[in-house]
Amino acid sequence: MLKLKGKNLLTIILARKGSRRILNKNLRKIGKFSLSEITIKFALNLKKISDIIVSTDDIRIIRIAKKYQVIIPGLRPKHLSGHKSSSLSVVKYIIKWYEKKFRVNVGGIILLQPTSPFRKISLILDAVKSFKKTKYNYVSISNDKSNKKKNTIYLSKENFLEFPNKKKIANCYTNGNFYILNSNRIMTNTISTLLKSKTKGILVKSKKISLDIDTESDLKKAKNYSKY
């Protein structure tokens, strides 16, 4: 049986069953491992600084997670498992569950999505160090110069994320690779959470690391990236 003491920092992996564009997306494989398993295996690098929680409504993903001795708060409730359910609504539910179970106040979360299978541990660890000092949010971002319509957020010279306007032209977007969030400032809407409190963007230039799998074409790219 898994024995744990509550920690101030949580790594949360959200892996629901449903997907609108790719059937069983979080169970699709790159090489030998599914997207969910790839992310769980990566999260083990963060075990010294955080507890790892996998939230899913899929019993198959629960079976995978159990192999790695991570925390599984049972099947995710149906009202938090639909395509209209926001990721941060689930995060807030998990924090509340964890704090009640372990009797500890959660100060921050590291949010990892299975659809971002390529990560650099040093980027996340450096961001965690900064988070502990400032309590700002930190999120991975990219700048798409070839398709500027993809850019929806303004990144200031001080690396803060802001709402764009006529003077502050959108120059980046969140790529989903990782989110480090102050748990006291989490709202149900991601953009509101990031832009209504202080959030610093971590610019990721690598197309491989920036990849967020949403279509079969993206999955094909990921399989090609995994070859080198």
N, C-alpha and C positions, 0 to 999 in steps of 0.2 A: 504494500500500500504506500502511496506517495505521501511523505511527511514534509510539510512545509511550514515555515514561519512567514507571516505576511510581510510583503515588501512595499516600499514607497513608490516603486516604479514597476509598471506592468508592460510586458510585450503582448499585444493582442493581435491574433490572426483571425480575420473574418473570412469564412469559406462556406457560403451558403450553397444549397443544392441547385437552385434555379439559375438559369441564365437565358437572356433573351436572344442572344446572337449565336452562342456556341453551346450546344447541348453538353451538359455535365462539364462545364468549362474547368472547374477547379480540380477535376479528376483527369483531365487530359494530360498526356505525358510528353515530356521532353527527355528523350533517352529512356532510362529505366524508371524514372520517377515522375509522379503526377505533380502538377503545379502546387497543390497543397503540401505534399511531402517535401518538395524542394524548399518551400518557405519555412516549414517546421524545422527542417534540418539546419537551415541558416540561422533561425532564431536561437538555436542551442548555443550559438556564439555569445548570446546576450544573457545566458543563464546566471552568470556571476553577479550581474547588476540588476536583474529583474526576474520576476516570475513570468512564465509563458502560459498564455491562455489561448485555446483554440475554440472559437465559437462557430457552430455549424448546425444545420438542421438535417444533415445527411449522415446516417449511421455508418456509411462506408468511410467517410472522412474521420469519424470518431475512432473507427478501428485502426486507421493509419496513425492517428495522434497518440493512441494508447501505447504504441510501440516505443514512443520517445519520452514517456514519463512527463508529459506536460499536463497542465490543469484543463479539465473539460467540465464545464458547468452543465452537463446534460445536453439534451437536444434543445436547440434554440426555440423559443416560443413562436408559434405560427404568426402572431401579429408583428413579429420582428423579422420574418423570413421572406416576405414578399418583395417584388422588384421595386415597390414604392417605399419600402422601409429604408430610411437613411442609415448609412454606416455609423454615424455618430449617435443615433438613437440606440443602436446595439451596444456601442462603447459605453454609453451612460448606464445602460442596464447591467453590463458586466462589472463596471466599477462599483455600483451599488451592491451587487451580489458578492463581490470579493471583499468589500469593506465589512459587510455583515458577517461573512464566514470567518475572516481572519482578524477581525477587530483591529483594523489598521486604516489610517487615512492614506489614500492613494494621491500622490502629488503630481504624477505625470504618467503618460502612456506613450509607448512606441507602437504605432499602428503599421502592420505589414499586410500587404494584400498579395494573395497567391498569383495574381495576374502580372506581377512584376517579379519575374524569376531570377533576374540578375542584379546582384547588389554588391556593394563594396563596404565591408565591415568598418573600415577606418572612417568613412564618411559619417556613419551612424554614431560610432563611439565619440568622434570629435564633437558632433552635434549634441550628444548627451552631456558631455563635459560642459559645453556652453549653456545648455539648458539648466544644469544644476547651479550655475552661477547667476544666470539672469532671470530664469523662470519664464522666458519668452517661449513661444512656439517656434519650432524649426521644421521646415518641410522641403523636400527635394523638388526642384523646379527645372524646367528646360526652356530654351528660347528657340522657337522654330522660325528661322529667317526665310525659309522657302515658302512657308504658309503662315503669313502673319495673322490670319483670321483665327488661328489656333491659340494665339496669345490672348489671354483674357485678364491678366493682372499686371499691375505696374510694380517693378522692382526698383527701389530707390538706390541712390549711391551708397547709402548705409546698409543696403541689403534687406531693408524692410519691405514687406508686401503691402500694397495699397490699392484702393479702388482706382481704376483709371478714369481720366477725364480729358478734356481738350488739351490741357498742358502736360498731363502725365499719360502719355500714350502707352497702351498695353504692350509689354515687351517680354512676357513670360507666361508660363502656365504650370500648374502642378502636374507632375508626371506620375504620381501615385507610388513611387518607389518606397518612400517612408514618410511618416508623419510623427513628430514628437510634440505632444500637446500637453499644456498645463491643464490638469483635470478640472481645476476650478473655473476654467474659462470655456469649457466645451459646450457648444450649443448643438441643436439637432441638425443645423445646416452647416456644411463644411466651409463654404465661402464666408459666411458670417463669423464662424469660429476663427478663421484665419485673418480676416481683414478688420474685424471689430475689436481685436486685441493685438498686442504686438507680436508679429510673426516675422521671423527672418527666413529668407529663401536660401537654400543651398543649391547653387547652380551645378547641374550635372551636364557635362558636354558630351559624354559618351552616348551614342544612339542605342547601344546595347543595354546599358543600365537604365536609360530613359524609357525603354519599351514597356508599354502597358497593353497586355493582350486583351483585345475586345472583339476581334474578328478572326476568321480562319486564316486570313492573310497575315495577321500579326503572329499567330501561332506558327505559321510557316517560317516567318522571319526568325522567331525565337529558336526554332529547331536548327536553322542555318547558323545562327550566332553560337549555339552550343557546340558546334564543331570546331571552334577555334577560340 
